[in-house]
Amino acid sequence: MGRDGQLPLFEAKAAKGRILFGLYAVSTFVGICLICVYRLTHLPEEGKVGRWAWIGLFLSELGYILYWFITVTVRLKPIYRYTFKDRLTQRYEKVLPGIDIFVCTANPIIEPPTMVINTVLSVMAYDYPPEKLSVYLSDDGGSCLTFYALLEASQFSKVWLPFCKKFKVEPRCPEAYFSSTSEPHHDDPLMAEEWSSIKKLYEDMRNRIESAMKVGQISEEIRKQHKGFGEWDLVSDPRNHQTILQILIDGRDGKAMDVEGQPLPTLVYLSREKRPKYAHNFKAGAMNALIRVSSRISNCEIILNVDCDMYSNNSESVKDALCFLMDEETGREIAYVQFPQCFNNITKNDLYASSLNVIMEVELAGFDSHGGPCYIGTGCFHRRETLCGKKYDMECEREQTTRNNDGKIEESASVLEETCKVLASCSYEDNTQWGKEMGLKYGCPVEDVLTGLSIQCRGWKSIYFTPERKAFLGVAPTTLLQSLIQHKRWSEGDFQIFLSSYCPFTYGHKRIPLKLQISYCIFLLWAPNCLPTLYYVAIPSLCLLKGISLFPKISSLWILPFAYVMSSSCAYSLGEFIWCGGTLLGWWNDQRMWVFKRTTSHFFGFSETILKQLGFSRSSFAVTSKVADEEESKRFEQEIMEFGAASPMFTILATLALLNLFTFVGGIKRVIIDMQAQVLDSLLLQILLCGVLVLMNLPVYHGLFFRKDATRMPCSVTYQSIAFALLASYRAEVVNVWKMGRDGQLPLFETKAAKGRLLFGLYAVSTFVGICLICVYRLTHLPEEGEVGRWPWIGLFLSELWYILYWFVILSVRWSPIYRNTFKDRLTQRYEKVLPGIDIFVCTANPIIEPPTMVINTVLSVMAYDYQPEKLSIYLSDDGGSCLTFYALLEASQFSKIWLPFCKKFKVEPRCPEAYFSSTPKPHHDDPLMAEEWSTIKKLYEDMRNRIEAVMNMGQITEEIRKQHQGFGEWNLASEPQNHQTILQILIDGKDGKAVDEEGQPLPTLVYLSREKRPKYHHNFKAGAMNALVCNYNTCSDELACVL
């Protein structure tokens, strides 16, 4: 019972099935915990395959988990309300409050005047005392065509309203009624006659309005019908005009009656003043102007606002709302009553997921149980005082719920029109609280959500009501791009609120319940949810190309929590969707649009918000088109996805679709080629994820490659998306990150792709587009036969084609360079005792242009490698057949006995003596041992170099030197460098235990070779020398070869 012992005007009931929902929530939570445990315990170690991809996926899953908690909080205990309108009528029939109804439009092209007046007529015909209704149309487009349509509606209302009330018509929107209702049967001839007559009057009115729209202006004959048309004589353009205010029906005037003598509602046209230097603040500015103007004309306690496409589908909605606002027990604390946003053009399977059924049926009902729904901008009944910034306190409890409106304003309509214009002027809000503490908030694309939050934070509560017969029906987007743009604006505005001072957790702290603060985040975090979705859509697929597993193996028990969470979430989502009136195919479309919106709309909304926070962008407001041509409507009804426009959103959609197609094919190929059960075992979940994404994107593939009509994916989008998808796939295929060995050991080297490949890809794609355009230009502007310059033009084109061919060759080389890094410590740990032998080939051909001192510096540098010397063999091929070179090598073999231990002892770099001594100063006195040896060895090197250069200057070997080694005897038989026998001398035999340096360590093998040369035989230059060395290698050793 109420406070006065009366029965309440409404009741609230909790949703059914909460036990099942609780079981789902608890079991899914357990699965989520196990997934987190798996991610943490199976995190790849530093340096292992896919570590960062794994971490990124875990962070994405944490984002999903956070959002899942928010959705569960909202769904914990939704409530549904039921009204008792008969009790309202019994108690308050004679003291019902006045209702001001605001209808907002902004553009007569995308919001046709015929649609606007249908909404106006539907709310004028409410089952409510007409003298207590005042309807205001705000025309932000400032169009005389819209004014003319409203003038026609004011005349038509005189027959339409009595017809609706006489026959209890539903819906009371003429267009919706006549299009959905057939002519009455002959058993009611009176209604049949009136039905036909009024339909004819409506069609005549509609034709007159549409004719004026086609002409684009108002004829002089029509302009004479009402003085209001004179206002447009002063209008320069829709964004620069004075306030236009016209009271078309003055409900206070006793002459304002319908054809049956019943009073008509007040009907007012307003186009607020607009000047280029003033911000008009979009819909919020229009609503605030209406609040001020209506306070002077009708000043009703209750305000209903609807979008121009949201016609009234239930004539008793006003009474439903008043059952909450006038309830004796709780009505005084209720600020607004929000009705669902529903649509009349939804197809059976809801191709673009525009019905918002789950949001309207479940999520906003969950809001209601936590303190009240958010304000969604349309279909909402407000207390005027809450919109004017009043706080809820005990004074509100003592005030009367209804207001006595008998004290009517005495001014005439013409006087009110003039006096109220200042209330809608550009400068009226200067230095006031309008847009801040009064009226709707400014500075946010979703001013409705922000305004509702601020009202709740002032102590008021709100109500969400879903009547059995839908209260309002609007027009949903009929193309994919319209839907994506609409959601981009919503997500951008919601995220702006989250990052602003109005964030529910700060602004709502101790003002609204914590559950309501959390509930708001279900919408406010739409935009950042794009990040985990983009990651999940792209990265697992790219990792599939490389065979990097990011999920448990199918044979592992860890697969169970993943499988359960996925299946339970899908099953719950499907059940919830069908419970809300959807179909199985509709649910699939909803899942597709969930991915589409998060990867495009929410991504752009997120980016725009971040840019705005950094000061690089400003808020904008995009009005969604409410009109579609015949072909577009036909495709929409057939549920054929519409593309057609070149949009960055479509580029992202197509790129991701193609990327998943490429990776899915690559993953299947990997399974087929490898033919190993372990590959399928570890990658099956990723293949399934990729396959689901491919199925979701079937309409995109159809639009890219198979559609031939004007609404296929634009060619520019197709080319860009193919290029981007191929670039990403190729990059993933080439980059080899920390690939494990066959035995599970860490690799001995890694390969990394060059940085800046994205910029290079953009350069390549853009240059390719430019090249194509150049070719098109050359072909389309080719001088005709006989014209001057035709052949030079053709020659230049052929030259450019050659440049283009060579550019492609260069591009292929630069496409994806890779760089490698080695891990020598791992090599030493594993293979120190079984390292292979190394044969090193050094080639020289002429002692004059390749001085022997230079040759032996190279030989000494490789002899001093940090490697087991007994496993090194150095071969010098002397194609010049010079005894001078042989002598220099003989000197080097002796010098190596002190040079090698010096290098290894002091870790000398470089180990070429000439380079070392010329680049390294004498060591400091803090290391006297090295300083002493450094000086000694430098002296020995210089002595050796001087001896070799002295011999070079003489051009021959002295007899004294020739006696030092029996190898010099070979030159007794050599007549000239191009005609001599093979000369082969082993100067150091590494197999000989006596071949040691001065510290007793073994020396590398050192061999001199000058292959046989005869005038009748080709010696084949360096290749012949190398082959001779290889032959020697094959004969003498079983080792690896290194060529220098």
Residue pairs with C-beta under 8 A, 6 or more apart in sequence:
1 7
1 8
2 8
2 327
2 328
2 329
3 328
3 329
4 328
6 87
6 91
6 328
7 84
7 87
8 84
8 327
8 328
8 329
9 83
9 84
9 87
9 88
9 322
9 323
9 324
9 326
9 327
9 328
9 331
10 81
10 82
10 83
10 84
10 323
10 324
10 327
11 81
11 82
11 84
12 79
12 80
12 81
12 82
13 79
13 80
13 81
13 82
14 77
14 78
14 79
14 369
15 77
15 78
15 79
15 80
15 365
18 76
18 77
21 75
21 76
24 568
24 572
25 72
27 564
27 568
28 68
28 564
28 565
28 568
28 569
30 561
31 561
31 562
31 564
31 565
31 568
32 65
32 68
32 561
32 565
34 558
34 560
34 561
35 61
35 561
35 562
35 565
36 61
36 62
36 65
38 552
38 558
38 561
38 562
39 54
39 57
39 58
39 61
40 58
42 552
42 558
43 51
43 54
43 55
43 58
44 50
44 51
44 54
45 51
47 738
47 746
48 738
48 740
48 746
49 548
49 737
49 738
49 739
49 740
50 543
50 548
50 549
50 550
50 737
51 738
53 539
53 543
53 548
53 550
54 550
56 535
56 539
57 535
57 536
57 539
57 540
57 550
59 532
59 535
60 531
60 532
60 533
60 535
60 536
61 532
63 528
63 529
63 531
63 532
64 532
67 522
67 525
67 529
70 518
70 519
70 521
70 522
70 525
71 363
71 522
73 366
73 370
73 515
73 518
73 519
74 362
74 363
74 366
74 367
74 370
74 518
74 519
74 522
75 362
75 363
75 366
76 366
76 369
76 515
77 366
77 369
78 362
78 365
78 366
78 368
78 369
79 365
79 368
79 369
80 365
80 466
81 324
81 368
81 463
81 464
81 465
81 466
83 319
83 320
83 323
83 324
83 465
83 467
84 323
85 316
85 319
85 320
85 323
87 323
88 319
88 322
88 323
88 326
89 319
92 322
92 326
92 402
95 402
95 404
96 128
96 129
96 132
96 322
96 402
97 132
97 300
97 301
97 302
97 322
97 326
97 402
97 403
97 405
98 132
98 133
98 134
98 298
98 299
98 300
98 301
98 302
98 403
98 405
99 126
99 128
99 132
99 133
99 134
99 300
99 302
99 303
99 304
99 318
99 381
100 134
100 136
100 294
100 298
100 299
100 300
100 302
100 303
100 304
100 384
101 123
101 133
101 134
101 135
101 136
101 303
101 304
101 305
101 306
102 136
102 138
102 287
102 290
102 294
102 303
102 304
102 305
102 306
103 116
103 119
103 120
103 123
103 135
103 136
103 137
103 138
103 305
103 306
103 307
103 308
104 137
104 138
104 140
104 283
104 286
104 287
104 290
104 305
104 307
104 308
105 111
105 116
105 137
105 138
105 139
105 140
105 141
105 146
105 308
106 139
106 140
106 141
106 282
106 283
106 286
106 623
107 140
107 141
107 623
108 141
108 143
108 145
108 146
108 213
109 627
110 623
110 624
110 625
110 626
110 627
111 141
111 308
111 309
111 623
111 626
111 627
112 213
112 626
112 627
113 143
113 145
113 146
113 148
113 149
113 150
113 209
113 213
114 149
114 175
114 206
114 209
114 210
115 175
115 308
115 309
115 475
115 626
115 627
116 137
116 146
116 149
116 150
116 308
117 149
117 150
117 152
117 153
117 209
118 173
118 174
118 175
118 176
118 311
119 173
119 306
119 307
119 308
119 309
119 310
119 311
119 312
120 135
120 137
120 150
120 153
120 267
121 153
121 156
121 157
121 160
121 172
121 173
121 174
122 171
122 172
122 173
122 176
122 311
122 312
122 313
123 133
123 135
123 304
123 306
123 311
123 312
124 130
124 133
124 135
124 157
124 160
124 161
124 264
124 265
124 267
125 157
125 160
125 161
125 164
125 165
125 169
125 172
125 312
125 315
126 133
126 172
126 312
126 315
126 316
126 317
126 318
127 165
127 315
127 316
127 318
127 319
128 318
128 319
130 161
130 251
130 262
130 263
130 264
130 265
131 251
131 263
131 265
132 300
132 405
133 251
133 265
133 266
134 251
134 265
134 266
134 267
134 268
134 294
134 297
134 298
134 300
135 265
135 266
135 267
135 268
136 268
136 270
136 290
136 293
136 294
137 146
137 150
137 267
137 268
137 269
137 270
138 270
138 271
138 272
138 286
138 287
138 289
138 290
139 146
139 147
139 244
139 269
139 270
139 271
140 271
140 272
140 274
140 280
140 282
140 283
140 286
141 238
141 271
142 235
142 238
142 239
142 241
142 244
142 271
142 274
143 238
143 271
144 217
144 218
144 229
144 232
144 235
145 209
145 212
145 213
145 216
145 217
145 218
147 228
147 229
147 232
147 244
147 246
147 269
147 271
148 209
148 212
148 218
148 222
148 229
149 209
150 248
150 267
150 269
151 225
151 226
151 228
151 248
152 205
152 208
152 209
153 205
153 267
154 248
154 249
154 267
155 205
156 174
156 201
156 202
156 205
157 249
157 258
157 264
157 265
157 267
158 257
158 258
158 259
158 264
159 198
159 201
159 258
159 259
160 172
160 174
160 198
160 202
161 258
161 262
161 264
162 258
162 259
162 260
162 262
163 169
163 194
163 198
164 172
164 315
166 194
166 260
167 191
167 194
169 177
169 315
170 177
170 313
170 314
170 315
170 469
171 177
171 180
171 311
171 312
171 313
171 314
171 315
171 473
172 312
172 315
173 311
173 312
173 313
173 473
174 202
175 202
175 206
176 311
176 313
176 344
176 473
178 199
178 202
183 192
183 195
183 196
184 191
184 192
184 195
185 192
186 192
212 218
212 219
212 222
218 229
218 232
222 229
223 229
223 230
226 246
226 248
228 244
228 246
228 248
228 269
231 242
231 244
231 246
232 244
234 241
234 242
235 241
235 242
235 244
238 274
239 274
239 276
239 280
240 274
240 275
240 276
241 271
241 273
241 274
242 273
242 421
243 270
243 271
243 272
243 273
243 421
243 422
243 424
243 425
244 269
244 270
244 271
245 268
245 269
245 270
245 271
245 293
245 417
245 420
245 421
245 424
246 268
246 269
246 417
247 266
247 267
247 268
247 297
247 413
247 416
247 417
248 267
248 268
248 269
249 256
249 264
249 265
249 266
249 267
250 256
250 266
250 413
251 263
251 264
251 265
251 266
251 298
252 266
252 408
252 409
253 413
254 263
256 263
256 264
256 266
257 263
257 264
258 264
266 297
266 298
268 293
268 294
268 297
270 289
270 290
270 293
270 424
272 280
272 285
272 286
272 289
272 424
272 425
272 426
273 421
273 424
273 425
273 426
274 280
274 426
275 426
278 426
278 427
279 285
279 442
280 286
280 426
281 288
281 435
281 442
281 443
281 447
282 447
282 621
283 377
283 440
283 447
283 621
284 435
284 439
284 440
284 441
284 442
284 447
284 451
285 435
285 442
287 305
287 439
287 440
288 429
288 434
288 435
288 438
288 439
288 440
289 423
289 424
290 305
291 303
291 384
291 387
291 388
291 439
292 423
292 424
292 428
292 434
293 420
293 423
293 424
294 300
294 303
295 384
295 423
296 409
296 416
296 419
296 420
296 423
297 409
297 416
297 420
299 384
299 405
300 384
300 405
301 383
301 384
301 385
301 402
301 403
302 321
302 322
302 325
302 381
302 382
302 383
302 384
303 381
303 382
303 383
303 384
303 387
304 318
304 321
304 380
304 381
304 382
305 377
305 378
305 380
305 382
306 312
306 378
306 379
306 472
307 377
307 378
307 474
308 626
309 474
309 475
309 626
310 341
310 378
310 379
310 472
310 473
310 474
311 472
311 473
311 474
312 471
312 472
313 342
313 344
313 469
313 470
313 471
313 472
313 473
314 320
314 467
314 469
314 470
314 471
314 472
317 339
317 467
317 471
317 472
318 381
320 337
320 465
320 467
320 471
321 337
321 339
321 381
321 465
322 381
324 330
324 331
324 334
324 337
324 463
324 465
325 331
325 334
325 337
325 381
325 383
325 401
326 401
326 402
327 334
328 401
330 461
331 401
332 396
332 397
332 399
332 401
333 392
333 396
333 397
333 459
333 460
333 461
334 383
334 460
334 461
334 462
334 463
335 372
335 382
335 383
335 386
335 392
335 455
335 456
335 460
335 461
335 462
336 375
336 380
336 381
336 382
336 383
336 386
336 452
336 455
336 460
336 462
336 463
337 380
337 381
337 462
337 463
337 464
337 465
338 364
338 373
338 374
338 375
338 376
338 379
338 380
338 452
338 462
338 463
338 464
338 465
339 379
339 380
339 381
339 465
339 466
339 467
339 471
339 472
340 360
340 361
340 364
340 379
340 466
340 470
340 471
340 472
341 356
341 360
341 376
341 378
341 379
341 472
341 474
342 355
342 360
342 470
342 471
342 472
342 473
342 474
343 354
343 355
343 473
343 474
343 475
343 476
344 473
344 474
344 475
345 475
345 476
345 478
345 636
346 354
346 355
346 476
347 636
347 637
347 639
348 583
348 586
348 639
349 583
349 585
349 586
349 589
349 639
350 357
350 582
350 586
350 589
350 590
351 589
351 636
351 639
351 641
352 476
352 477
352 479
352 480
352 483
352 589
352 593
353 483
353 589
353 590
353 592
353 593
353 594
354 476
354 477
354 483
355 476
355 582
357 577
357 580
357 581
357 582
358 576
358 577
358 580
358 590
360 466
360 580
361 466
361 579
361 580
361 581
362 576
362 580
363 522
364 373
364 374
364 376
364 464
365 464
365 466
366 519
367 373
367 374
367 464
367 516
367 519
368 462
368 463
368 464
370 513
370 515
370 516
370 518
370 519
371 456
371 461
371 462
371 512
371 513
371 515
371 516
372 456
372 461
372 462
372 463
372 464
372 516
373 452
373 462
373 463
373 464
374 448
374 449
374 452
374 453
374 462
374 520
374 523
375 448
375 449
375 451
375 452
375 455
375 462
376 448
376 449
376 452
377 446
377 447
377 448
377 449
378 448
378 472
378 474
379 471
379 472
380 448
386 392
386 455
386 458
386 460
387 438
387 439
387 440
387 451
387 455
388 438
388 439
389 433
389 437
389 438
389 439
389 458
390 396
390 458
391 458
391 459
392 458
392 459
392 460
393 459
409 416
411 419
422 428
428 434
429 435
432 438
435 441
435 442
435 443
436 442
439 451
440 447
440 448
440 451
441 447
441 450
441 451
441 454
441 502
443 619
444 450
444 493
444 496
444 497
444 500
444 619
445 489
445 490
445 492
445 493
445 496
445 619
445 620
445 621
446 489
446 490
446 493
446 494
446 496
446 497
447 493
449 493
449 494
449 497
449 520
449 523
450 493
450 497
450 502
452 462
453 497
453 502
453 504
453 507
453 508
453 512
453 520
454 502
454 507
455 462
456 462
456 508
456 511
456 512
456 516
457 507
457 508
457 511
457 512
458 511
459 511
465 471
475 626
476 483
477 483
477 486
477 624
477 625
478 628
478 632
478 633
478 636
478 642
479 628
479 632
479 636
479 642
479 644
480 596
480 641
480 642
480 643
481 642
481 643
481 644
481 645
481 647
481 649
481 650
482 624
482 625
483 593
483 597
484 596
484 597
484 600
484 601
484 647
484 649
485 601
485 622
485 624
485 649
486 601
486 622
486 624
487 526
487 597
487 601
487 602
487 605
488 600
488 601
488 602
488 604
488 605
488 608
488 649
489 605
489 621
489 622
490 523
490 526
490 605
491 526
491 527
491 597
491 601
491 602
491 605
491 606
492 527
492 604
492 605
492 606
492 608
492 609
492 619
493 605
493 619
494 523
494 524
494 525
494 526
494 527
494 605
495 524
495 525
495 526
495 527
495 528
495 605
495 606
495 609
496 609
496 612
496 619
497 503
497 524
498 504
498 521
498 524
498 525
499 609
499 613
501 507
503 524
504 512
504 516
504 517
504 518
504 520
504 521
504 524
505 517
508 516
508 517
508 520
509 517
526 598
526 602
526 605
527 602
527 603
527 605
527 606
527 609
528 602
528 606
529 598
529 602
530 598
530 599
530 602
530 603
530 605
530 606
531 606
533 595
533 598
533 599
533 602
534 598
534 599
534 603
536 689
537 595
537 599
537 656
537 660
537 693
538 656
538 659
538 728
539 550
540 550
540 551
540 686
540 689
540 690
541 659
541 660
541 663
541 664
541 686
541 689
541 690
541 693
542 659
542 663
542 728
542 729
542 732
543 549
543 550
543 686
543 732
544 663
544 664
544 666
544 667
544 670
544 683
544 686
544 687
544 690
545 662
545 663
545 666
545 667
545 729
545 732
545 733
546 732
546 733
546 735
546 736
546 737
547 670
547 679
547 683
549 682
549 683
549 686
550 686
551 559
551 562
551 685
551 686
552 558
552 559
552 562
552 685
553 559
553 681
553 682
554 680
554 681
554 684
554 685
555 681
559 685
562 685
573 587
573 591
574 584
574 587
577 586
577 587
577 590
578 584
578 587
582 590
591 696
592 696
592 697
592 699
595 693
595 696
596 653
599 652
599 653
599 656
600 649
600 652
600 653
601 649
603 652
604 648
604 649
608 617
611 617
612 618
612 619
628 636
632 642
632 711
635 642
635 711
636 642
640 711
641 699
641 700
641 702
641 703
642 711
643 650
643 703
643 707
643 711
643 712
643 713
643 714
643 717
644 710
644 711
644 712
644 714
645 714
646 714
646 716
646 717
647 717
650 713
650 714
650 717
651 717
651 720
651 721
651 724
653 697
653 700
654 700
654 704
654 713
654 717
654 718
654 720
654 721
654 725
655 720
655 721
655 724
655 725
655 728
656 693
656 697
657 693
657 694
657 697
657 700
657 701
657 704
657 721
658 704
658 721
658 722
658 725
659 724
659 725
659 728
659 729
660 690
660 693
660 694
660 697
661 694
661 697
661 701
661 725
662 725
662 726
662 729
663 690
663 729
663 732
664 687
664 690
664 691
664 693
664 694
666 729
666 733
667 683
667 686
667 687
667 690
668 687
670 679
670 683
671 679
671 680
671 683
671 687
680 687
700 713
703 711
703 712
703 713
704 712
704 713
704 718
704 721
705 718
707 713
720 765
723 761
723 765
724 761
724 765
727 757
727 758
727 761
727 765
730 815
730 816
731 753
731 757
731 816
734 753
734 816
734 818
735 751
735 752
735 753
735 818
736 750
736 751
736 818
737 750
737 752
738 746
738 747
738 750
739 747
739 750
740 746
740 747
741 747
745 826
745 830
746 823
746 826
747 823
747 826
748 822
748 823
748 826
748 827
749 820
749 821
749 822
749 823
750 820
750 821
750 823
751 818
751 819
751 820
752 818
752 819
752 820
752 821
753 816
753 817
753 818
753 819
754 816
754 817
754 818
754 819
757 816
760 814
760 815
764 811
764 815
767 807
771 804
771 807
774 800
775 800
775 804
778 793
778 796
778 797
778 800
782 790
782 793
782 794
782 797
783 789
783 790
783 793
784 790
835 867
835 868
835 871
836 871
836 1039
836 1040
837 871
837 872
837 873
837 1037
837 1038
837 1039
837 1040
838 865
838 867
838 871
838 872
838 873
838 1039
838 1040
838 1041
838 1042
839 873
839 875
839 1033
839 1037
839 1039
839 1040
839 1041
839 1042
840 862
840 872
840 873
840 874
840 875
840 1041
840 1042
840 1043
840 1044
841 875
841 877
841 1026
841 1029
841 1041
841 1042
841 1043
841 1044
842 855
842 858
842 859
842 862
842 874
842 875
842 876
842 877
842 1044
843 876
843 877
843 879
843 1022
843 1025
843 1026
843 1029
843 1043
843 1044
844 850
844 855
844 876
844 877
844 878
844 879
844 880
844 885
845 878
845 879
845 880
845 1021
845 1022
845 1025
846 879
846 880
847 880
847 882
847 884
847 885
847 952
850 880
851 952
852 882
852 884
852 885
852 887
852 888
852 889
852 948
852 952
853 888
853 914
853 945
853 948
853 949
854 914
855 876
855 885
855 888
855 889
856 888
856 889
856 891
856 892
856 948
857 912
857 913
857 914
857 915
858 912
858 1044
859 874
859 876
859 889
859 892
859 1006
860 892
860 895
860 896
860 899
860 911
860 912
860 913
861 910
861 911
861 912
861 915
862 872
862 874
862 1042
862 1044
863 869
863 872
863 874
863 896
863 899
863 900
863 1003
863 1004
863 1006
864 896
864 899
864 900
864 903
864 904
864 908
864 911
865 872
865 911
866 904
869 900
869 990
869 1001
869 1002
869 1003
869 1004
870 990
870 1002
870 1004
871 1039
872 990
872 1004
872 1005
873 990
873 1004
873 1005
873 1006
873 1007
873 1037
873 1039
874 1004
874 1005
874 1006
874 1007
875 1007
875 1009
875 1029
875 1032
875 1033
876 885
876 889
876 1006
876 1007
876 1008
876 1009
877 1009
877 1010
877 1011
877 1025
877 1026
877 1028
877 1029
878 885
878 886
878 1008
878 1009
878 1010
879 1010
879 1011
879 1013
879 1019
879 1021
879 1022
879 1025
880 977
880 1010
881 974
881 977
881 980
881 983
881 1010
881 1013
882 977
882 1010
883 956
883 957
883 968
883 971
884 948
884 951
884 952
884 955
884 956
884 957
886 967
886 968
886 971
886 983
886 985
886 1008
886 1010
887 948
887 951
887 957
887 961
887 968
888 948
889 987
889 1006
889 1008
890 964
890 965
890 967
890 987
891 944
891 947
891 948
892 944
892 1006
893 987
893 988
893 1006
894 944
895 913
895 940
895 941
895 944
896 988
896 997
896 1003
896 1004
896 1006
897 996
897 997
897 998
897 1003
898 937
898 940
898 997
898 998
899 913
899 937
899 941
900 997
900 1001
900 1003
901 997
901 998
901 999
901 1001
902 908
902 933
902 937
903 911
905 933
906 930
906 933
908 916
909 916
910 916
910 919
913 941
914 941
914 945
917 938
917 941
922 931
922 934
922 935
923 930
923 931
923 934
924 931
925 931
951 957
951 958
951 961
957 968
957 971
961 968
962 968
962 969
965 985
965 987
967 983
967 985
967 987
967 1008
970 981
970 983
970 985
971 983
973 980
973 981
974 980
974 981
974 983
977 1013
978 1013
978 1015
978 1019
979 1013
979 1014
979 1015
980 1010
980 1012
980 1013
981 1012
982 1009
982 1010
982 1011
982 1012
983 1008
983 1009
983 1010
984 1007
984 1008
984 1009
984 1010
984 1032
985 1007
985 1008
986 1005
986 1006
986 1007
987 1006
987 1007
987 1008
988 995
988 1003
988 1004
988 1005
988 1006
989 995
989 1005
990 1002
990 1003
990 1004
990 1005
991 1005
995 1002
995 1003
995 1005
996 1002
996 1003
997 1003
1007 1032
1009 1028
1009 1029
1009 1032
1011 1019
1011 1024
1011 1025
1011 1028
1013 1019
1018 1024
1019 1025
1020 1027
1026 1043
1029 1041
1030 1041
1033 1039
1033 1041
